[in-house]
Amino acid sequence: MIPAAFEYHRPSDIEAALGLLQTHGDEARVLAGGHSLIPMMKLRMAAIEHLIDLRDIAGLRDIRIDGTTIRIGAMVTQADLIAHDGLARTAPILREAALQIADPQVRYMGTVGGNVANGDPGNDMPGLMQALDAVFTLAGPDGDRDVAARDFYESAYMTAREDDEILTGIRFDATAGGYAYEKQKRKIGDYATAAAAVLITREGGCVATASVAMTNLADTPIWSHAAAEALIGSSCDADAIRAATTAALADIDPTEDNRGPVEFKRHVAGIIISRAIARAWSRA
Ligand SMILES: Cc1cc2nc3c(=O)[nH]c(=O)nc-3n(C[C@H](O)[C@H](O)[C@H](O)COP(=O)(O)OP(=O)(O)OC[C@H]3O[C@@H](n4cnc5c(N)ncnc54)[C@H](O)[C@@H]3O)c2cc1C
């Protein structure tokens, strides 16, 4: 459990960090909270010669709420998300999801940027970002560019981020109506067997808008357009929830692993999705 030797860099601005990434190419990786990367290095599943720690770069720990637009810096920790009163008012699903990640020790170090940039299908934030229709800002040698969370994930650990780019922040609109993040895990502190993020608004007793996203049920997070379509205009009764759940299940592609066979995962997913929709509706 001891990683191979590496060189540690701690730049104080994003330009210097990008310069180091360019200089060292494939041999370099940025370090955020280290709670995914360092275990990989200790297990010798990743051999990184240059670690570029982002913690001294000003501005990456900011949370800004401008009207209905929320901007979260990449180095904001999961604990910061939980503690922020403004976020609890404007996007309470963030706190609900972050509280279900690992345990307090991991959440004090793990960052929202590391969680979404990692591309691990088990990470909770990527699914949540689908539901929120978030936009990721990437800084690169040619400046900044924005990528929609729904376009970011290509396959497990493969994303639209180029090797010489750094994710600097995440942007999304304040949420309205009801919300729920439901997660099934084997034990406290574990990654999801299945998780679902649901946002619903209500108008005149019917669903006006809906967003349904899922975690660890395919090699990328899944946002189900069909599930939302099944809910919109309905009174979110049992039939509508069943139809939306069926639609969401048609969009997933779980694989067998130490969390269970495919049939079990589909069964768990159905329960988690239905519960998340019902709870979001009860809060709408
Ligand atoms: C025991 C344990 C249980 C856990 N359980 C859960 C769980 O239930 N749910 C969950 O979601 N996560 C879980 N995690 C993971 C944890 O939340 C991680 O901290 C998180 O996924 C990665 O964030 P980090 O800041 O630690 O990133 P790091 O480990 O520092 O980085 C992860 C990867 O992302 C890259 N990266 C990081 N930041 C950036 C950036 N700004 N721009 C570009 N690339 C970047 C790194 O180069 C690296 O490849 C668990 C971790 C542990 C140790």
The ligand as a Tripos MOL2 file, in Angstrom:
@<TRIPOS>MOLECULE
LIG
   53    58     1     0     0
SMALL
NO_CHARGES

@<TRIPOS>ATOM
      1 C1        -13.6200    4.9200    1.4960 C.3       1 LIG1
      2 C2        -14.1330    5.7860    0.3750 C.ar      1 LIG1
      3 C3        -15.4800    5.7700    0.0830 C.ar      1 LIG1
      4 C4        -15.9800    6.5820   -0.9470 C.ar      1 LIG1
      5 N1        -17.3220    6.5510   -1.2100 N.ar      1 LIG1
      6 C5        -17.8200    7.3690   -2.1670 C.ar      1 LIG1
      7 C6        -19.2150    7.4160   -2.4420 C.ar      1 LIG1
      8 O1        -20.0280    6.7640   -1.8150 O.2       1 LIG1
      9 N2        -19.6350    8.2420   -3.4370 N.ar      1 LIG1
     10 C7        -18.7840    9.0230   -4.1520 C.ar      1 LIG1
     11 O2        -19.2060    9.7580   -5.0190 O.2       1 LIG1
     12 N3        -17.4560    8.9970   -3.9100 N.ar      1 LIG1
     13 C8        -16.9640    8.2020   -2.9370 C.ar      1 LIG1
     14 N4        -15.6230    8.1920   -2.6940 N.ar      1 LIG1
     15 C9        -14.7600    9.0040   -3.5450 C.3       1 LIG1
     16 C10       -14.5630   10.3780   -2.9630 C.3       1 LIG1
     17 O3        -15.7740   11.1040   -2.9350 O.3       1 LIG1
     18 C11       -13.5050   11.0900   -3.8160 C.3       1 LIG1
     19 O4        -12.9700   12.0430   -2.9940 O.3       1 LIG1
     20 C12       -13.9640   11.7070   -5.1040 C.3       1 LIG1
     21 O5        -14.5460   10.8520   -5.9830 O.3       1 LIG1
     22 C13       -12.7690   12.2900   -5.8860 C.3       1 LIG1
     23 O6        -12.5480   13.5310   -5.4180 O.3       1 LIG1
     24 P1        -11.1140   13.9720   -4.9360 P.3       1 LIG1
     25 O7        -11.2200   15.4280   -4.6960 O.co2     1 LIG1
     26 O8        -10.6700   13.1320   -3.8020 O.co2     1 LIG1
     27 O9        -10.2420   13.7240   -6.2660 O.3       1 LIG1
     28 P2         -8.7950   13.0700   -6.5050 P.3       1 LIG1
     29 O10        -8.7340   11.7180   -5.9100 O.co2     1 LIG1
     30 O11        -7.7470   14.0510   -6.1030 O.co2     1 LIG1
     31 O12        -8.8360   12.9960   -8.0900 O.3       1 LIG1
     32 C14        -9.6200   12.0300   -8.7620 C.3       1 LIG1
     33 C15        -9.3170   12.1020  -10.2630 C.3       1 LIG1
     34 O13        -9.8650   13.2930  -10.8110 O.3       1 LIG1
     35 C16        -8.8340   14.1210  -11.3580 C.3       1 LIG1
     36 N5         -9.1570   15.4840  -10.9550 N.ar      1 LIG1
     37 C17        -9.4110   15.9220   -9.7090 C.ar      1 LIG1
     38 N6         -9.7250   17.2150   -9.7240 N.ar      1 LIG1
     39 C18        -9.6570   17.6100  -11.0120 C.ar      1 LIG1
     40 C19        -9.8710   18.8470  -11.6630 C.ar      1 LIG1
     41 N7        -10.2590   19.9300  -10.9950 N.pl3     1 LIG1
     42 N8         -9.7010   18.9000  -13.0000 N.ar      1 LIG1
     43 C20        -9.3350   17.7940  -13.6860 C.ar      1 LIG1
     44 N9         -9.1230   16.6000  -13.1290 N.ar      1 LIG1
     45 C21        -9.2860   16.5040  -11.8060 C.ar      1 LIG1
     46 C22        -7.5340   13.6210  -10.7410 C.3       1 LIG1
     47 O14        -6.4190   13.8730  -11.5820 O.3       1 LIG1
     48 C23        -7.8350   12.1350  -10.5910 C.3       1 LIG1
     49 O15        -7.6300   11.4800  -11.8150 O.3       1 LIG1
     50 C24       -15.1030    7.4050   -1.6830 C.ar      1 LIG1
     51 C25       -13.7350    7.4170   -1.3730 C.ar      1 LIG1
     52 C26       -13.2500    6.6240   -0.3580 C.ar      1 LIG1
     53 C27       -11.7740    6.6720   -0.0380 C.3       1 LIG1
@<TRIPOS>BOND
     1     1     2 1
     2     2     3 ar
     3     2    52 ar
     4     3     4 ar
     5     4     5 ar
     6     4    50 ar
     7     5     6 ar
     8     6     7 ar
     9     6    13 1
    10     7     8 2
    11     7     9 ar
    12     9    10 ar
    13    10    11 2
    14    10    12 ar
    15    12    13 ar
    16    13    14 ar
    17    14    15 1
    18    14    50 ar
    19    15    16 1
    20    16    17 1
    21    16    18 1
    22    18    19 1
    23    18    20 1
    24    20    21 1
    25    20    22 1
    26    22    23 1
    27    23    24 1
    28    24    25 2
    29    24    26 1
    30    24    27 1
    31    27    28 1
    32    28    29 2
    33    28    30 1
    34    28    31 1
    35    31    32 1
    36    32    33 1
    37    33    34 1
    38    33    48 1
    39    34    35 1
    40    35    36 1
    41    35    46 1
    42    36    37 ar
    43    36    45 ar
    44    37    38 ar
    45    38    39 ar
    46    39    40 ar
    47    39    45 ar
    48    40    41 1
    49    40    42 ar
    50    42    43 ar
    51    43    44 ar
    52    44    45 ar
    53    46    47 1
    54    46    48 1
    55    48    49 1
    56    50    51 ar
    57    51    52 ar
    58    52    53 1
@<TRIPOS>SUBSTRUCTURE
     1 LIG1         1 GROUP 0 **** ****
